[in-house]
């Protein structure tokens, strides 16, 4: 409904964001229709981290990225979409920077001693990017988990039609173009269970054969988010034959998951003049040297894995340090990064992965027709 009423999201929100039922505005519209008492005077619309902040400090505060849709991320004024709900602006919390102090722990909070400064905080995705030094300099990145988040940071966003999310300069030290996949680690776990194997075995088997594979896998087990945004499409295997072995299926699954992240990064690069030469990797799976090899082949670049697998928690610590010291978070980030693993695959292996990626894109086009 919002998509029809507000066709130009970027103008209204001050950033690019595909409409989704999980967004805050569709949830508020549902509350107004079904639980209107929740939105009565004295209430506030808070993210989970803002709810915790309130219980620690008694302050109602959030950041402009977390409150996107309620306010324009650049002007901080209520959006047209919000105004269409005819709800009081008092529901919107005070907006500040994620690394600013919102208040101090109160005497009656049940968790921490009183008087400790508390930062406003960020979403887990952007906190993870901060930990991977995405805001310290223009770079590409992939944060892995049950689903992946991939994209690039740049000095300036370019105009152009796309289906990704943008984090404008008003929300972060550097603008970012990114998108989430629907299934990555979850697709690998599904395949491992299906074939009575393990994710680690799939990873090892995927690199047994050195030549290009004909087998392709689209990991759309529950639809796909960026850059397709289709909940109705489903996963498929293609190119299988009597000669296909378990190792070929494993290769298709692992590389199919990797190709989804490249699909996002390729679209993001088309919207920026910068073309980062390295890709920063976060998430537990990227502690594996096999995964570094696979990511490097697929992304055709050097990859750098950060030693701490929980990027979002490190990002939260950086925000707290910035709030406590006044030092900008992008300056502090490299001091929190710990050890890094660097890897660059051979040009031959990158070229082979490139051939398979084109086959993958061909099947993506067929699946969305």
C-alpha positions as CSV (number, residue, x, y, z in Angstrom):
1,X,0.0,0.0,0.0
2,X,2.8,2.4,0.9
3,X,4.6,1.6,-2.4
4,X,1.6,2.9,-4.3
5,X,1.1,6.0,-2.1
6,X,4.8,7.0,-1.9
7,X,6.4,5.9,-5.2
8,X,9.6,8.0,-4.7
9,X,10.9,6.6,-1.5
10,X,14.4,8.2,-1.9
11,X,12.9,11.7,-2.0
12,X,10.6,11.2,1.0
13,X,13.0,9.2,3.2
14,X,16.3,10.9,2.1
15,X,17.7,7.6,1.2
16,X,17.0,4.6,-1.0
17,X,15.1,1.7,0.6
18,X,13.0,-1.0,-0.9
19,X,9.5,-1.3,0.6
20,X,9.2,-4.4,2.9
21,X,6.6,-5.6,5.4
22,X,9.4,-5.7,8.0
23,X,9.9,-1.9,7.8
24,X,8.7,0.3,10.7
25,X,6.0,2.1,8.8
26,X,4.0,-1.0,7.7
27,X,4.2,-2.2,11.3
28,X,2.9,1.2,12.6
29,X,0.0,1.1,10.1
30,X,-0.9,-2.4,11.3
31,X,-0.8,-1.2,15.0
32,X,-3.0,1.8,14.1
33,X,-5.6,-0.5,12.5
34,X,-5.5,-3.4,15.1
35,X,-4.0,-2.1,18.4
36,X,-4.6,1.7,18.4
37,X,-4.2,1.9,22.2
38,X,-0.5,1.1,21.9
39,X,0.0,4.4,20.0
40,X,-1.8,6.6,22.5
41,X,-0.1,9.6,24.2
42,X,3.1,8.9,26.0
43,X,4.2,6.1,23.7
44,X,7.3,6.1,21.5
45,X,8.3,4.1,18.5
46,X,11.7,2.5,19.4
47,X,14.0,0.0,17.9
48,X,15.2,-2.8,20.2
49,X,18.4,-1.0,21.0
50,X,16.4,2.2,21.7
51,X,14.1,0.3,24.1
52,X,17.2,-0.9,26.0
53,X,18.6,2.7,26.0
54,X,15.3,3.9,27.6
55,X,15.5,1.3,30.4
56,X,19.1,2.2,31.1
57,X,18.8,6.0,31.0
58,X,15.1,7.0,30.9
59,X,15.8,8.8,27.6
60,X,13.8,8.3,24.3
61,X,16.4,8.6,21.6
62,X,17.4,7.0,18.3
63,X,19.5,7.7,15.2
64,X,18.3,8.8,11.8
65,X,19.1,5.5,10.1
66,X,17.2,3.4,12.6
67,X,14.2,5.8,12.3
68,X,14.2,5.9,8.5
69,X,10.7,6.2,7.2
70,X,9.5,8.1,10.3
71,X,11.8,11.0,9.4
72,X,13.7,12.1,6.4
73,X,17.3,10.9,7.1
74,X,18.7,14.2,5.8
75,X,16.3,16.9,7.0
76,X,15.2,15.0,10.1
77,X,11.6,16.1,9.4
78,X,8.6,13.7,9.5
79,X,8.1,12.0,6.1
80,X,5.1,12.2,3.9
81,X,4.6,8.5,4.5
82,X,4.5,9.1,8.3
83,X,2.2,12.1,8.0
84,X,-0.2,10.0,6.0
85,X,-0.9,7.9,9.1
86,X,-2.2,11.0,10.9
87,X,-0.4,10.1,14.2
88,X,1.2,12.6,16.6
89,X,4.9,13.4,16.0
90,X,5.5,12.9,19.7
91,X,5.7,9.1,18.9
92,X,9.0,9.8,17.1
93,X,12.0,9.8,19.5
94,X,14.7,12.5,19.7
95,X,17.2,11.9,16.9
96,X,21.0,12.0,17.4
97,X,24.2,10.5,16.1
98,X,24.8,6.8,16.9
99,X,28.1,7.7,18.7
100,X,26.6,10.5,20.8
101,X,25.8,10.1,24.5
102,X,22.1,9.9,24.9
103,X,22.3,10.0,28.7
104,X,23.7,8.3,31.7
105,X,22.5,5.1,33.5
106,X,19.8,6.1,35.9
107,X,19.5,5.3,39.6
108,X,16.6,3.0,39.1
109,X,17.9,1.0,36.2
110,X,18.1,-2.7,37.0
111,X,21.2,-3.5,35.0
112,X,24.2,-1.3,35.6
113,X,25.6,1.2,38.2
114,X,24.2,4.7,37.9
115,X,26.1,7.4,36.1
116,X,27.6,5.5,33.1
117,X,27.4,7.3,29.8
118,X,25.3,5.4,27.2
119,X,25.6,6.0,23.4
120,X,22.6,6.1,21.1
121,X,23.8,3.1,19.1
122,X,23.2,1.8,15.6
123,X,21.6,-1.1,13.8
124,X,23.5,-4.4,13.9
125,X,24.2,-4.1,10.1
126,X,25.8,-0.7,10.3
127,X,27.7,-1.5,13.5
128,X,29.1,-4.5,11.7
129,X,30.2,-2.3,8.8
130,X,31.9,0.1,11.2
131,X,33.9,-2.8,12.7
132,X,35.0,-3.8,9.2
133,X,36.4,-0.3,8.6
134,X,33.8,0.3,5.9
135,X,33.4,3.9,7.1
136,X,37.2,4.5,7.5
137,X,37.8,4.4,3.7
138,X,35.9,3.3,0.6
139,X,35.8,-0.4,0.5
140,X,33.7,-3.4,-0.5
141,X,32.5,-5.8,2.2
142,X,30.6,-9.0,2.9
143,X,29.2,-9.8,6.4
144,X,28.2,-13.5,6.5
145,X,25.6,-15.3,8.6
146,X,22.3,-17.1,8.0
147,X,22.0,-14.4,5.3
148,X,24.7,-12.1,3.9
149,X,25.0,-8.3,3.8
150,X,27.2,-7.0,1.0
151,X,28.0,-3.7,-0.6
152,X,30.5,-0.8,-0.8
153,X,31.3,2.5,0.8
154,X,32.3,5.4,-1.3
155,X,33.2,9.1,-1.2
156,X,30.0,10.1,-3.0
157,X,26.9,8.3,-4.2
158,X,26.0,8.5,-7.9
159,X,22.6,8.9,-9.3
160,X,21.1,5.8,-11.0
161,X,18.3,3.4,-10.8
162,X,18.9,0.4,-8.5
163,X,17.2,-1.9,-6.0
164,X,19.7,-1.5,-3.1
165,X,19.6,0.4,0.1
166,X,21.7,3.5,0.6
167,X,23.2,5.0,3.7
168,X,23.6,8.7,3.0
169,X,26.3,11.0,4.4
170,X,23.8,12.3,6.9
171,X,23.7,8.9,8.6
172,X,27.3,7.8,8.5
173,X,30.9,9.0,8.0
174,X,30.9,7.6,4.5
175,X,27.9,6.8,2.3
176,X,27.2,3.1,1.7
177,X,25.3,1.2,-1.0
178,X,24.4,-2.3,0.2
179,X,21.8,-5.1,0.3
180,X,20.9,-8.2,2.3
181,X,20.5,-11.7,0.8
182,X,17.8,-14.0,2.0
183,X,19.8,-17.3,2.4
184,X,23.5,-17.9,2.6
185,X,24.6,-19.8,5.7
186,X,21.1,-21.1,6.0
187,X,21.2,-22.5,2.4
188,X,24.5,-24.2,3.1
189,X,23.1,-25.8,6.3
190,X,20.0,-26.9,4.4
191,X,22.2,-28.6,1.7
192,X,24.4,-30.2,4.3
193,X,21.4,-31.8,6.1
194,X,19.8,-32.8,2.8
195,X,22.9,-34.7,1.7
196,X,23.7,-36.1,5.2
197,X,26.9,-34.0,5.3
198,X,28.2,-31.0,7.1
199,X,28.9,-27.4,6.0
200,X,32.6,-28.0,6.4
201,X,32.5,-31.0,4.2
202,X,30.6,-29.1,1.5
203,X,33.2,-26.4,1.6
204,X,36.1,-28.9,1.2
205,X,34.3,-30.9,-1.5
206,X,33.4,-27.7,-3.5
207,X,37.1,-27.2,-4.5
208,X,37.9,-30.8,-5.5
209,X,37.6,-30.2,-9.3
210,X,39.7,-27.3,-10.8
211,X,37.8,-26.8,-14.1
212,X,34.7,-24.8,-14.6
213,X,31.5,-26.5,-13.4
214,X,28.2,-26.7,-15.4
215,X,26.2,-27.2,-12.2
216,X,24.6,-24.0,-10.9
217,X,22.5,-23.4,-7.7
218,X,20.3,-20.4,-7.0
219,X,19.9,-20.3,-3.2
220,X,16.4,-18.8,-3.2
221,X,15.0,-21.2,-0.6
222,X,12.7,-18.5,0.9
223,X,12.7,-16.1,-2.1
224,X,15.4,-13.5,-2.4
225,X,16.0,-10.0,-1.1
226,X,18.7,-7.8,-2.8
227,X,19.0,-7.2,-5.6
228,X,15.9,-9.0,-6.8
229,X,13.3,-8.5,-4.0
230,X,11.1,-11.4,-4.9
231,X,9.4,-13.5,-2.2
232,X,7.7,-15.8,-4.7
233,X,10.7,-17.3,-6.5
234,X,12.4,-20.5,-5.2
235,X,15.8,-22.2,-5.3
236,X,16.9,-24.3,-8.2
237,X,19.7,-26.5,-9.4
238,X,20.6,-26.3,-13.1
239,X,23.1,-28.0,-15.3
240,X,23.0,-31.4,-13.6
241,X,23.8,-34.6,-15.5
242,X,24.6,-38.3,-14.9
243,X,28.2,-37.2,-14.5
244,X,27.4,-34.8,-11.7
245,X,28.9,-35.9,-8.4
246,X,28.4,-34.8,-4.8
247,X,31.5,-32.6,-5.1
248,X,29.8,-30.8,-8.0
249,X,26.6,-30.3,-6.1
250,X,28.7,-29.0,-3.1
251,X,30.5,-26.6,-5.5
252,X,27.2,-25.3,-6.9
253,X,25.8,-24.6,-3.4
254,X,28.9,-22.9,-2.0
255,X,29.6,-20.8,-5.1
256,X,25.9,-20.1,-5.6
257,X,25.8,-18.5,-2.1
258,X,29.0,-16.6,-3.0
259,X,27.5,-15.3,-6.3
260,X,24.6,-13.7,-4.5
261,X,27.0,-11.4,-2.7
262,X,28.9,-10.5,-5.9
263,X,25.5,-9.8,-7.6
264,X,24.9,-7.1,-5.0
265,X,28.4,-5.7,-5.0
266,X,28.5,-5.5,-8.8
267,X,25.3,-3.4,-8.8
268,X,26.6,-1.2,-6.0
269,X,29.8,-0.5,-7.9
270,X,27.8,0.7,-10.9
271,X,26.5,3.5,-8.6
272,X,29.9,4.7,-7.4
273,X,32.9,6.2,-9.1
274,X,35.2,4.3,-6.7
275,X,36.0,0.7,-7.5
276,X,37.5,-0.8,-4.3
277,X,40.4,-3.1,-4.9
278,X,39.9,-5.2,-1.7
279,X,36.9,-6.7,0.0
280,X,36.6,-6.8,3.8
281,X,35.0,-9.9,5.2
282,X,33.1,-10.4,8.5
283,X,31.3,-13.3,10.1
284,X,32.3,-16.7,11.5
285,X,32.6,-18.5,8.2
286,X,35.3,-16.1,7.0
287,X,37.7,-17.5,9.6
288,X,38.1,-20.4,7.1
289,X,40.9,-20.1,4.6
290,X,38.8,-22.1,2.1
291,X,36.1,-19.5,2.3
292,X,38.7,-16.8,1.7
293,X,39.9,-18.6,-1.4
294,X,36.3,-19.0,-2.6
295,X,35.3,-15.3,-1.9
296,X,38.5,-14.1,-3.7
297,X,37.8,-16.2,-6.7
298,X,34.2,-15.0,-7.0
299,X,34.9,-11.3,-6.2
300,X,38.0,-11.2,-8.3
301,X,40.0,-9.3,-5.7
302,X,42.1,-9.5,-2.6
303,X,39.9,-10.3,0.5
304,X,40.7,-9.4,4.1
305,X,39.1,-11.4,6.9
306,X,38.8,-9.8,10.3
307,X,39.6,-12.0,13.3
308,X,36.6,-11.2,15.4
309,X,33.6,-13.0,13.9
310,X,30.9,-10.9,15.7
311,X,31.4,-7.7,13.8
312,X,28.3,-6.0,15.2
313,X,29.4,-6.4,18.8
314,X,32.8,-4.9,17.9
315,X,31.0,-2.0,16.2
316,X,28.9,-1.4,19.3
317,X,32.1,-1.2,21.4
318,X,33.6,1.3,18.9
319,X,30.5,3.5,19.2
320,X,30.8,3.4,23.0
321,X,34.5,4.3,22.8
322,X,33.6,7.2,20.5
323,X,30.9,8.5,22.8
324,X,33.3,8.3,25.8
325,X,36.3,9.9,24.1
326,X,34.9,12.2,21.4
327,X,37.1,10.5,18.8
328,X,35.2,9.8,15.6
329,X,34.2,6.2,15.2
330,X,35.8,5.7,11.8
331,X,39.1,6.8,13.3
332,X,38.8,4.4,16.2
333,X,37.7,1.4,14.1
334,X,41.2,0.3,12.9
335,X,42.3,0.1,16.5
336,X,39.6,-2.5,17.3
337,X,40.2,-4.7,14.2
338,X,42.7,-7.2,15.7
339,X,44.4,-9.7,13.4
340,X,43.5,-9.8,9.7
341,X,43.9,-12.6,7.1
342,X,44.7,-11.5,3.6
343,X,44.2,-13.8,0.6
344,X,44.2,-13.4,-3.2
345,X,43.3,-16.3,-5.4
346,X,45.0,-17.0,-8.7
347,X,43.9,-15.3,-11.9
348,X,43.1,-18.7,-13.4
349,X,40.7,-19.5,-10.6
350,X,39.1,-16.1,-10.7
351,X,38.5,-16.5,-14.5
352,X,36.9,-19.9,-13.9
353,X,34.6,-18.5,-11.2
354,X,33.8,-15.7,-13.7
355,X,32.6,-18.2,-16.3
356,X,30.4,-19.8,-13.7
357,X,29.1,-16.4,-12.4
358,X,27.8,-15.6,-15.9
359,X,26.0,-18.9,-16.0
360,X,24.5,-18.0,-12.6
361,X,23.3,-14.6,-13.9
362,X,21.7,-16.3,-16.9
363,X,19.7,-18.6,-14.6
364,X,18.8,-15.6,-12.4
365,X,17.3,-13.9,-15.4
366,X,15.3,-17.0,-16.3
367,X,14.0,-17.4,-12.8
368,X,12.6,-13.9,-12.5
369,X,10.8,-13.7,-15.8
